[in-house]
Amino acid sequence: MKISDLIVSGVPSVSFEVFPPKTSDRFESVASAVEKIAALKPNFMSVTYGAGGGTSEYTLDLAEKIREQYGVESLAHLTCVSSSKETVRERIAAIKNAGIENVMALRGDLTPELEKTDRSTWAYAHATELIADIKELAPDMCVGAACYPEVHPESENQKDDIFYLKKKVEAGADFFTTQMFFDNSLLYNFLYKIREAGITVPVVAGVMPITSAGQVERAIKLSGSFMPRRFVSLVDAFGPNPAAMKQAGIVYAADQIIDLFANGVNNVHVYTMNKPDVAAGILSLVREML
C-alpha cells in the first residue's frame, strides 16, 4: 500500500525508521531487532540507504522482509550520492519486482571522501532530479522526500529551502518527512510557511529519541537542530547515568509526539536506531492516542 494513502486518514499514527547492516554477517542480528520493532505494528517502516550508499545492497533485502514476512508496509530509501542513472534504473526495477510501492528519494549523507569530489560530475546533484527520474521510471511509485523545519544545513535561508521543496513537489514528491527537531514550535512555524507557499502534500514529523548523551553531538552535526533549554537540562541532569538518560529520552520523545497529535500533526516517524526497547517504550506512552 502507498504511504501517501496510509497517512491521509486523519488518524494519529506512528511509523519507524531502521537501518540495514554494514556487513552480511550482521544481517540476521539486525533483522532480529527489526522484527521486534515490526511486531509493534507501526503504520509503516522505512529502511535507510547508508552514507554514500554504503549499505545499499541490504536496504531492499530488509525492506522486503519487513513487508513480506513481518506484515508491515515498507519504504525503501534511495540516494543521489554515489548513484548513477543505471544504478537508479536497476534499484527501481528491483524495488518494483519486490512488490514495494514506496521509495524515499534523498540527496544522502556525504562520506569524507565524497565531500572532496566534484559534484558537477555526479549523475544527480539534487534529490529533485532523482524524484523526477523515479517518477519517469515508475509513475505509480509513491515517492517521499525530506524537508528541514530548521533550514537545510547547506541552504542560505528558509525562503530558498521552501523554493526547493516546491521543486520537489513539482518533480513528483507525494509526501515529505522532516529531519529531526526537538522544539515542536519550530515545526508548527515551518508548516505554516510551506502551506502559505502552496505546498499541500502531507508532511510526516520526524522525531529522534536521544537516549544517550553521545547522540547529542551527532544530532546537531547531522541536522543543525536547535536544542531547547528544557532538553539541554535533561541531558545535563541524566547524561552521566545511561539508564536514566534512556528513560528520559524516551519520555521526551513521547511528550513531543503527544503535543504533535494534540496540535493536528497526525503522522510521526520515529528514528529508532534499531532499538526495539526504545521504540516499544515510546509507543507504550502514546498508545492510547492512536
N, C-alpha and C positions, 0 to 999 in steps of 0.2 A: 504493500500500500504506500502511496506517496505521502511524504512528510507534510506537504502542503495541505493535504486532506486531514491529517491527524491533528493539526494544530489550529484549526479554524472553528472548532465546535463551541468555543466559549467556555469550556470546562477546564479548570486548572489541571495541569499535567506536569510531570517531571520526567525528563529524559537524562541519559547518562552518556558521557564520553569515556572511551577506553583506548588504550594504545597497544599495538602489536609488539611482539618480542623483537629484539635486535638480532637474535640468532635462533636457528632451528631447534637447538637443544632446550630453549626456554619456552617453546611454543605451548607445550602441554601444561606447564605451570601457569602461564598467562591465561590459557583457555579455561583452566580450572577457576581462576579468580573471576574471569568474565562470566562464566556460567553462574557463579554465585550472585553476581550483580544482575544478570538477566533474570534470575529466579525472583527478583523483587518486582518484576513485571513493570518496567518503566514504559513510557509512551513509545520510545524508540531508543536505539543506541547508535552512537557514531564511533567509527574506528579511524584513528589518525593515520597519517602517511609517513611521519618521521621527518626530522630536519634533513633537508636536502634529498628527500625521498629514500632515506637510509633504511627504512623498514617496510618499504612499499610492497615487497613481494609477499608479505604476510597480512597486509591490510585486507585484501579480498578474501583470503582464507578465513580470517576471523569474522569478517562481516557475513560471509556465507554461513558459517557455523551458527552465528547469533540468530540468523533468520530461519535456517532450516532445522537446526537441532534444538535451539533454545526457545524458539517461538516468539521472538521479539523482532519487530521491524528494524532494519539496519540501514545505516547511512555510511557510505564509503568515502573517505577523503581522497582528494586528488590535488596535487600542487603543480604550479608552474615551474618551480625550482627544479632544475635537473631534468625536466620533461621535454622531449622532442615531440614534434607533431605525430610521428609514428608511434611513440610511446603512448600518447593520449588515445590514438585510434585503437591500439591494442588493449589498453586498460578499459576503455568504454565498451569494447566488444566483449571482454571477459566479464565485466560487471553485468551487462545485459544477459549474457549466457548463464550467469549465476542466478538470474531472476531478481536481481536487486534493482529497484526503481529510483534510488536516491543517491546523489553524489554531492559532496561538499567541495566546491571549487575555490581553491585558495592560492595566494601567491606562495605561501610557505615560509617557514623559518630558514634563515641562511646559516650555513656552517661557516666557520672561519675561512675555509678555502673558497667557498662561493662568494664571500664578501669581497674577495680580491679579483674576481673575474669581471670582464667587460660585459655589462648587462645588455649592451646593444647586440650581442651575439646570441642571446637567449631566444628560443623559439617563442616564448611567451614572456613579455615584460611585465604584464599585469594580469590579475585574475579576470578582468573583464574580457580579455581575449580568449582565455581558457573557457569561460562560460559560453561565449559565442560559439566556439568550436564544439563543445559538448552538445549544445542545442542543435547544431547542424548535423552532428553525427547521430544523435538520439533525440529527436524532437519531443518524445514523450517522457524523457527522463526529468525527474524533479531535481532541480539544481538549487542548492543552498550556497550562500556566500557569507563572508564575515563583515562585521561592522564594529566600529570602535566608539563607544559612548564618550571617551575622553580624548578623541582625535588619534588617528594612526601616528605612531612614533615618527614616521617619515613625512607626514603632512605638515604644512606650514600653519594651517588653521582649520577650524571646523567647517568653514564655508567650502573650502576645497574638498574636504572629506565628503561632505554631503553631495557635492557635484559629482564625485566619482561613484558614490553609491547609486545615484540616478543612472549613471552609465552602466552599472552592473544590472540594474533592473531592465534597462533598455536592451541589454545583451541577452537577457533571459532568466535572470535570477528569480526564483519563485519565493524565496524567504531568506531572511538574514538570521544569523546567530551572533550575539555580541561577544566581544572579548570580555574577559573577567573585569569586574568592577566591585568596589567594596562600599560604595556610598550610593544608595538607590536614587537619591535626588539627582545625581548626575545622569542616570538612565532616563528618568522622567523628563528632564530638560532636553535630552537628546531626542527622545521620541516625539516631543512637541515640535522640535525644529524640523525633523525629517518629514513629519506629516504636513507641516506648513509648506515644505518644499515639494509636496505632491508625491512622496514615496508612501505607497499604501500597502505594500506586501507585508505579510506577517513578520514580526521580529520576536525571536526567542532569546530570552535573557540568559546569558552565560554566567554561572556562579562557580567560583573556585573556593572550596573549603580549605583554609590554611590550617593544617593540623600539626605543623612543626615550625619552630622559629626559622629554620633554614629555608623554608619555602618563601619567606617574605621577600628576600633579596631577588630571588629568581622571578617572582611575580612582578616586581617593579621593573626588572630588566626586560621582561617579555612584553609588557603592555604599558609601562609607564603609569601604572594605576596610582591614583590618589589614595593614600591611607588615612582615613578619618581618625581623629583623636581617640575615639572610642575603641577602634581596632588596635591602634598603637598601644593603648593602655592594656588591652587584653594580652598582647604579645609580651609586653614588658613584665606583666604580672605572672603569666603562666608559661612563658617560653622556656625557662630553665627546667620545668617539670614536664617531661614528654607526655605522660598520661593526662595531666591536667590541660595541657595545650591542645591535645587531640580533642578532648571533650569540649573545650571552649570553642575550638574552630568549628566543630560540628554544630554547636548551638548558634554560633554567629551566622553561619551559612543558612541554617534553618530559619532564623529570625529574618534574614534578608528575603528568603522565599515567601514567608508568610506576609511580609509587608508588600512584596510584589503582587501576590494574589489579591490582597486587600485593595490594591490600587489598580486592579484591572489588567495587570500583566500576567496572563494566564499560563504561559508556557515557559518553563525554566529548564535549562540544560546544565547539568552538574558535571564539572570536570573531576572525575573520581580518582584519577591517578591509579586506576586498577585496584582500589582498596574497597573490598566488599563491606568491611565493617563501617567504613566512613559513609558509604552510600546507604547502608541499612540504617545507620544512626540518624542521618538527615531525614530519610523517608519516614522513620518512626515518629518524628516530631511534626511532620506536615501531613501525615496520612489522612487525618480527619478533614483536611481541606480539599482532598481530591475527590 
